[in-house]
């Protein structure tokens, strides 16, 4: 515990912060990269909560969409 907050909660706060920061980006690619970091942290957080499937599934989907647009969609346009 750091400042009375568990490591699990810190991961959740960090994931939320990454998501908030991502939505302040003007560049869409930067938004997707930072948003992906937040999604990865939320997936980790979901596992740390003794497997919270709604958090894991939603953020895995967000991560896959971000990867699609970052790495595959650009090549086909």
Backbone as a chain_set.jsonl record, in Angstrom:
{"seq": "XXXXXXXXXXXXXXXXXXXXXXXXXXXXXXXXXXXXXXXXXXXXXXXXXXXXXXXXXXXXXXXXXXXXXXXXXXXXX", "coords": {"N": [[0.834, -1.193, 0.0], [0.498, 2.178, -0.817], [0.375, 5.315, 0.443], [-1.936, 4.496, 1.676], [-3.388, 3.354, -0.333], [-4.158, 0.633, -2.378], [-2.102, -1.402, -4.574], [-3.564, -2.381, -6.705], [-5.642, -0.477, -6.897], [-4.074, 1.749, -7.578], [-3.221, 1.031, -10.153], [-5.686, 1.118, -11.463], [-6.292, 3.876, -11.171], [-4.159, 4.972, -12.622], [-4.708, 3.936, -15.159], [-7.141, 5.23, -15.664], [-6.243, 7.887, -15.706], [-4.558, 7.832, -17.962], [-6.479, 7.388, -19.939], [-8.014, 9.749, -19.725], [-6.071, 11.671, -20.402], [-5.583, 10.861, -23.024], [-7.856, 11.68, -24.409], [-7.5, 14.352, -24.592], [-5.794, 14.83, -26.622], [-4.928, 16.213, -29.778], [-3.996, 15.086, -32.114], [-4.968, 12.235, -33.814], [-3.64, 9.756, -33.989], [-1.84, 9.9, -31.827], [-3.692, 10.075, -29.783], [-4.821, 7.499, -30.013], [-2.612, 5.864, -29.345], [-1.998, 6.59, -26.656], [-4.476, 6.065, -25.536], [-4.528, 3.331, -25.934], [-2.554, 2.508, -24.153], [-3.859, 3.132, -21.777], [-6.006, 1.313, -22.037], [-4.647, -1.148, -21.94], [-3.672, -1.004, -19.325], [-6.139, -1.017, -18.007], [-7.016, -3.608, -18.649], [-5.134, -5.128, -17.248], [-5.797, -4.204, -14.695], [-8.405, -5.252, -14.548], [-7.825, -7.992, -14.34], [-6.466, -7.958, -11.933], [-8.505, -7.429, -10.189], [-9.57, -9.823, -9.373], [-10.438, -11.107, -11.698], [-12.36, -9.4, -13.526], [-14.561, -9.582, -15.82], [-16.2, -7.797, -17.457], [-14.646, -5.401, -17.538], [-12.233, -6.356, -18.609], [-13.014, -7.466, -21.135], [-14.222, -5.264, -22.487], [-12.079, -3.395, -22.619], [-10.134, -4.856, -23.959], [-11.346, -5.054, -26.446], [-11.391, -2.307, -27.147], [-8.627, -1.885, -27.297], [-7.95, -3.588, -29.454], [-9.36, -2.327, -31.546], [-8.029, 0.149, -31.587], [-5.434, -0.752, -32.311], [-6.019, -1.791, -34.836], [-6.709, 0.542, -36.309], [-4.322, 1.961, -36.009], [-2.309, 0.336, -37.167], [-3.256, -1.218, -39.369], [-5.454, -0.136, -40.87], [-4.463, 2.258, -41.911], [-2.694, 1.393, -43.871], [-4.342, 0.414, -45.85], [-5.714, 2.573, -46.796]], "CA": [[0.0, 0.0, 0.0], [1.182, 3.465, -0.893], [-0.585, 6.337, 0.885], [-3.183, 3.824, 2.041], [-4.076, 2.904, -1.548], [-3.578, -0.63, -2.834], [-1.486, -1.408, -5.904], [-4.659, -2.569, -7.66], [-6.289, 0.823, -7.096], [-3.136, 2.611, -8.311], [-3.296, 0.649, -11.566], [-6.953, 1.662, -11.942], [-6.156, 5.331, -11.284], [-3.241, 5.245, -13.727], [-5.451, 3.646, -16.385], [-8.095, 6.335, -15.846], [-5.47, 9.072, -16.078], [-4.133, 7.659, -19.359], [-7.672, 7.591, -20.766], [-8.336, 11.18, -19.693], [-5.046, 12.37, -21.185], [-5.728, 10.517, -24.444], [-8.937, 12.447, -25.013], [-7.064, 15.741, -24.745], [-4.882, 14.89, -27.756], [-5.486, 16.685, -31.047], [-3.588, 14.127, -33.14], [-5.711, 10.997, -33.604], [-2.707, 8.648, -33.726], [-1.368, 10.049, -30.45], [-4.836, 9.692, -28.957], [-4.954, 6.037, -30.023], [-1.485, 5.259, -28.623], [-2.18, 6.805, -25.216], [-5.68, 5.342, -25.182], [-4.14, 1.912, -25.88], [-1.856, 2.321, -22.872], [-4.919, 3.082, -20.77], [-6.751, 0.058, -22.191], [-3.791, -2.224, -21.416], [-3.696, -0.894, -17.857], [-7.452, -1.463, -17.546], [-7.056, -5.076, -18.726], [-4.365, -5.586, -16.076], [-6.653, -3.887, -13.543], [-9.485, -6.235, -14.535], [-7.296, -9.252, -13.805], [-6.111, -7.735, -10.524], [-9.758, -7.418, -9.421], [-10.035, -11.209, -9.331], [-11.059, -11.348, -13.003], [-13.571, -8.627, -13.818], [-14.721, -9.777, -17.259], [-16.654, -6.61, -18.206], [-13.511, -4.491, -17.733], [-11.269, -7.021, -19.489], [-13.562, -7.6, -22.492], [-14.388, -3.933, -23.081], [-10.795, -2.762, -22.91], [-9.481, -5.641, -25.001], [-11.972, -4.61, -27.692], [-10.863, -0.96, -27.426], [-7.234, -2.071, -27.692], [-7.937, -4.161, -30.807], [-9.794, -1.271, -32.471], [-6.905, 1.092, -31.699], [-4.371, -1.395, -33.1], [-6.482, -1.866, -36.22], [-6.575, 1.852, -36.95], [-2.921, 2.403, -36.0], [-1.384, -0.483, -37.942], [-3.795, -1.869, -40.553], [-6.322, 0.744, -41.656], [-3.634, 3.246, -42.602], [-2.068, 0.753, -45.044], [-5.349, 0.165, -46.89], [-6.236, 3.855, -47.297]], "C": [[0.875, 1.252, 0.0], [0.138, 4.532, -0.588], [-1.942, 5.724, 1.214], [-3.989, 3.328, 0.851], [-3.38, 1.647, -2.057], [-2.984, -0.482, -4.234], [-2.566, -1.555, -6.981], [-5.355, -1.241, -7.95], [-5.381, 1.782, -7.858], [-3.17, 2.305, -9.805], [-4.578, 1.203, -12.181], [-6.899, 3.174, -12.13], [-5.254, 5.709, -12.455], [-3.921, 5.0, -15.074], [-6.444, 4.77, -16.683], [-7.389, 7.601, -16.294], [-5.026, 8.996, -17.542], [-5.312, 7.897, -20.302], [-8.042, 9.068, -20.848], [-7.351, 11.966, -20.552], [-5.236, 12.096, -22.676], [-6.797, 11.369, -25.119], [-8.631, 13.938, -25.119], [-6.148, 15.923, -25.951], [-5.602, 15.381, -29.009], [-5.174, 15.702, -32.172], [-4.249, 12.775, -32.842], [-4.784, 9.82, -33.314], [-2.168, 8.71, -32.306], [-2.472, 9.656, -29.482], [-4.932, 8.169, -28.865], [-3.826, 5.348, -29.254], [-1.69, 5.389, -27.114], [-3.431, 6.077, -24.721], [-5.398, 3.845, -25.072], [-3.403, 1.595, -24.589], [-2.875, 2.231, -21.742], [-5.699, 1.784, -20.826], [-5.955, -1.13, -21.657], [-3.804, -2.206, -19.892], [-5.05, -1.331, -17.298], [-7.605, -2.978, -17.635], [-6.302, -5.67, -17.538], [-5.186, -5.386, -14.805], [-7.792, -4.898, -13.427], [-9.038, -7.582, -13.993], [-6.941, -9.116, -12.322], [-7.344, -7.699, -9.624], [-10.375, -8.811, -9.326], [-10.92, -11.504, -10.537], [-12.422, -10.642, -13.127], [-13.759, -8.629, -15.345], [-15.249, -8.555, -17.999], [-15.521, -5.619, -18.49], [-12.534, -5.081, -18.739], [-11.774, -7.051, -20.933], [-13.668, -6.244, -23.178], [-13.055, -3.325, -23.487], [-9.954, -3.562, -23.897], [-10.039, -5.247, -26.359], [-11.446, -3.23, -28.097], [-9.422, -1.052, -27.924], [-7.13, -2.615, -29.115], [-8.355, -3.132, -31.852], [-8.671, -0.26, -32.677], [-5.78, 0.507, -32.549], [-4.758, -1.474, -34.571], [-6.257, -0.533, -36.922], [-5.133, 2.344, -36.988], [-2.062, 1.643, -37.007], [-1.931, -1.049, -39.252], [-4.606, -0.932, -41.44], [-5.52, 1.743, -42.469], [-3.031, 2.672, -43.879], [-3.058, 0.556, -46.18], [-5.911, 1.452, -47.473], [-5.364, 4.446, -48.373]], "O": [[1.86, 1.347, 0.732], [-0.87, 4.636, -1.287], [-2.977, 6.369, 1.046], [-5.143, 2.928, 1.004], [-2.154, 1.606, -2.153], [-3.321, 0.442, -4.974], [-2.488, -0.928, -8.037], [-5.625, -0.915, -9.106], [-5.858, 2.548, -8.694], [-3.15, 3.22, -10.629], [-4.556, 1.706, -13.304], [-7.398, 3.697, -13.127], [-5.546, 6.65, -13.192], [-3.73, 5.767, -16.018], [-6.568, 5.207, -17.827], [-7.883, 8.312, -17.17], [-5.111, 9.984, -18.272], [-5.158, 8.534, -21.344], [-8.348, 9.575, -21.927], [-7.752, 12.824, -21.338], [-5.068, 12.996, -23.499], [-6.65, 11.737, -26.285], [-9.422, 14.697, -25.678], [-5.766, 17.049, -26.271], [-6.747, 15.007, -29.265], [-5.987, 15.507, -33.076], [-4.103, 12.239, -31.743], [-5.107, 8.973, -32.481], [-2.05, 7.678, -31.646], [-2.221, 8.985, -28.481], [-5.104, 7.615, -27.779], [-4.066, 4.346, -28.58], [-1.568, 4.407, -26.381], [-3.442, 5.536, -23.616], [-5.963, 3.168, -24.213], [-3.604, 0.533, -23.998], [-2.775, 1.372, -20.866], [-6.023, 1.208, -19.788], [-6.51, -2.012, -21.003], [-3.929, -3.247, -19.247], [-5.108, -1.948, -16.235], [-8.259, -3.578, -16.781], [-6.78, -6.606, -16.899], [-5.265, -6.27, -13.953], [-8.108, -5.351, -12.327], [-9.784, -8.242, -13.269], [-7.102, -10.063, -11.552], [-7.232, -7.918, -8.418], [-11.593, -8.94, -9.209], [-12.005, -12.073, -10.41], [-13.475, -11.224, -12.865], [-13.196, -7.798, -16.057], [-14.778, -8.288, -19.104], [-15.456, -5.058, -19.585], [-12.058, -4.376, -19.628], [-11.036, -6.699, -21.853], [-13.249, -6.094, -24.326], [-12.924, -2.796, -24.591], [-9.133, -2.981, -24.607], [-9.286, -5.119, -27.324], [-11.097, -3.012, -29.257], [-9.048, -0.363, -28.873], [-6.302, -2.145, -29.896], [-7.765, -3.072, -32.93], [-8.392, 0.141, -33.807], [-5.233, 1.194, -33.412], [-3.925, -1.253, -35.449], [-5.679, -0.49, -38.008], [-4.757, 3.071, -37.907], [-1.183, 2.232, -37.637], [-1.154, -1.335, -40.164], [-4.441, -0.95, -42.66], [-5.875, 2.037, -43.61], [-2.874, 3.391, -44.866], [-2.666, 0.532, -47.347], [-6.525, 1.426, -48.54], [-5.667, 5.519, -48.894]]}, "num_chains": 1, "name": "protein.A"}
